[in-house]
Amino acid sequence: MHKIALTALFAIVATCQCALAQSSSEIEGVKAANQSYYAALSALDMTAMEKVWSRGPDDTNIAPPTKPVVRQGWDAVKKAYQGYWGTLDKLTVSMDQPTIKIHGPVAWVYGIEKAQRKLKSGPEQAGINNGTSIFVNQDGHWLMVFHQAAAIPGQQSN
């Protein structure tokens, strides 16, 4: 009897460990996709940005943080990045401590974004935003379908 119980217990533990390992692997995949977004954004690199997004008709970006506009569909999202990047000499954005949640093929990430930018017109600016992204798993790759940056009042410099 004890042998059967121990065998069942080992089977349960092994199953749980596999689920935890998969979950940890999925979390690392989403974290890497999120980091790739901020790397592409900071590099003002459209080729890298295209690898982050799903590039579909439902892609949605709500930005910039201080005067947000909803852009729907990859073409509109891409055009907005290109237009915004054209006003900048430099941009650095990061999310150092993202919170990541996964439910099936959908993951969401939220946290504090730290942004610094130098406008072509001269002034440097900095701000802290609430950032939220949604990713979907397509063929084993986590791709962004939604991003919103919302300025935290009193945390922006001009």
C-alpha positions as CSV (number, residue, x, y, z in Angstrom):
1,M,0.0,0.0,0.0
2,H,2.8,2.4,0.9
3,K,4.6,1.6,-2.3
4,I,1.5,2.5,-4.4
5,A,1.1,5.8,-2.4
6,L,4.8,6.7,-2.9
7,T,4.6,5.9,-6.6
8,A,1.5,8.1,-6.9
9,L,3.2,10.8,-4.9
10,F,6.3,10.7,-7.2
11,A,4.1,10.9,-10.3
12,I,2.3,13.9,-8.9
13,V,5.6,15.7,-8.0
14,A,7.1,14.9,-11.4
15,T,4.0,16.3,-13.1
16,C,4.0,19.4,-10.9
17,Q,7.7,20.0,-11.6
18,C,7.1,19.8,-15.4
19,A,4.3,22.3,-15.1
20,L,6.5,24.6,-13.1
21,A,9.4,24.3,-15.5
22,Q,7.1,25.0,-18.4
23,S,5.6,27.9,-16.6
24,S,9.1,29.3,-15.7
25,S,10.2,28.8,-19.4
26,E,7.1,30.6,-20.6
27,I,7.7,33.5,-18.2
28,E,11.3,33.8,-19.4
29,G,10.0,33.8,-23.0
30,V,7.6,36.7,-22.3
31,K,10.2,38.5,-20.3
32,A,12.6,38.3,-23.3
33,A,9.9,39.5,-25.7
34,N,9.2,42.5,-23.4
35,Q,12.9,43.3,-23.1
36,S,13.1,43.1,-26.9
37,Y,10.4,45.7,-27.2
38,Y,12.2,48.2,-25.0
39,A,15.5,47.5,-26.8
40,A,13.9,48.2,-30.2
41,L,12.2,51.3,-28.8
42,S,15.4,52.6,-27.3
43,A,17.4,51.9,-30.5
44,L,14.7,53.6,-32.7
45,D,15.0,50.4,-34.7
46,M,12.0,49.5,-36.9
47,T,13.4,46.2,-38.1
48,A,13.8,45.1,-34.5
49,M,10.3,46.5,-33.6
50,E,8.7,44.5,-36.5
51,K,10.1,41.3,-34.8
52,V,8.4,42.2,-31.5
53,W,4.8,42.9,-32.8
54,S,2.4,40.4,-34.4
55,R,2.0,42.9,-37.3
56,G,-1.7,42.2,-37.5
57,P,-4.8,44.3,-38.0
58,D,-5.7,44.1,-34.2
59,D,-2.3,45.4,-33.0
60,T,-3.0,48.4,-30.7
61,N,-0.7,51.1,-29.3
62,I,-1.8,53.9,-27.0
63,A,0.9,56.5,-26.8
64,P,2.8,58.8,-26.3
65,P,2.3,58.8,-22.5
66,T,1.5,62.5,-22.1
67,K,-0.9,62.9,-25.0
68,P,-2.1,59.4,-25.8
69,V,-3.7,58.5,-29.1
70,V,-5.1,55.0,-30.0
71,R,-3.5,53.5,-33.0
72,Q,-5.1,50.3,-34.3
73,G,-3.5,47.9,-36.9
74,W,0.2,47.4,-37.5
75,D,0.4,50.0,-40.3
76,A,-1.0,52.7,-38.0
77,V,1.3,51.5,-35.1
78,K,4.4,51.5,-37.3
79,K,3.6,54.9,-38.8
80,A,3.2,56.3,-35.2
81,Y,6.6,55.0,-34.2
82,Q,8.3,56.4,-37.3
83,G,6.6,59.8,-36.8
84,Y,7.6,60.0,-33.1
85,W,11.1,58.7,-33.6
86,G,11.5,61.4,-36.3
87,T,11.3,64.1,-33.5
88,L,14.0,62.5,-31.4
89,D,17.8,62.5,-31.3
90,K,17.8,59.9,-28.5
91,L,15.4,57.7,-26.6
92,T,16.0,55.3,-23.7
93,V,13.0,53.4,-22.2
94,S,13.2,50.5,-19.7
95,M,11.0,48.5,-17.4
96,D,13.3,47.1,-14.8
97,Q,10.8,45.1,-12.7
98,P,8.0,43.8,-15.0
99,T,5.1,41.8,-13.5
100,I,4.3,39.0,-15.9
101,K,1.0,36.9,-16.0
102,I,0.3,34.1,-18.4
103,H,-3.0,32.5,-19.2
104,G,-2.8,30.0,-22.0
105,P,-1.5,31.6,-25.2
106,V,-2.0,35.2,-23.7
107,A,0.4,37.0,-21.5
108,W,0.3,40.5,-20.0
109,V,3.1,42.5,-18.6
110,Y,2.9,45.7,-16.5
111,G,5.2,47.8,-14.6
112,I,7.0,51.2,-14.3
113,E,8.7,52.5,-17.5
114,K,11.5,54.9,-17.1
115,A,12.0,57.1,-20.1
116,Q,14.6,59.7,-21.2
117,R,14.5,61.5,-24.5
118,K,16.4,64.2,-26.3
119,L,14.2,66.1,-28.8
120,K,15.7,67.2,-32.1
121,S,14.4,70.7,-31.1
122,G,16.9,70.6,-28.2
123,P,15.4,69.9,-24.8
124,E,15.9,66.8,-22.9
125,Q,12.9,65.2,-21.1
126,A,12.4,62.4,-18.7
127,G,9.4,60.7,-17.3
128,I,8.0,57.7,-15.4
129,N,5.0,55.9,-16.9
130,N,2.8,53.0,-16.2
131,G,3.4,50.5,-19.0
132,T,1.2,47.6,-20.0
133,S,1.7,45.2,-22.8
134,I,-0.2,42.1,-24.1
135,F,1.6,39.3,-25.9
136,V,0.2,36.3,-27.7
137,N,2.0,33.0,-28.3
138,Q,2.1,32.4,-32.1
139,D,3.9,29.3,-33.2
140,G,6.1,29.3,-30.0
141,H,6.9,33.0,-30.2
142,W,5.5,35.7,-27.9
143,L,4.4,38.6,-30.0
144,M,3.1,42.0,-28.8
145,V,-0.5,42.8,-29.8
146,F,-1.1,45.7,-27.4
147,H,1.0,48.4,-25.6
148,Q,0.0,51.4,-23.6
149,A,2.2,53.9,-21.8
150,A,0.4,56.2,-19.4
151,A,2.3,59.1,-17.8
152,I,2.3,59.2,-14.0
153,P,1.1,62.7,-13.0
154,G,3.9,64.8,-11.5
155,Q,6.6,62.4,-12.8
156,Q,7.3,64.1,-16.2
157,S,10.0,66.7,-16.9
158,N,10.0,69.0,-19.9
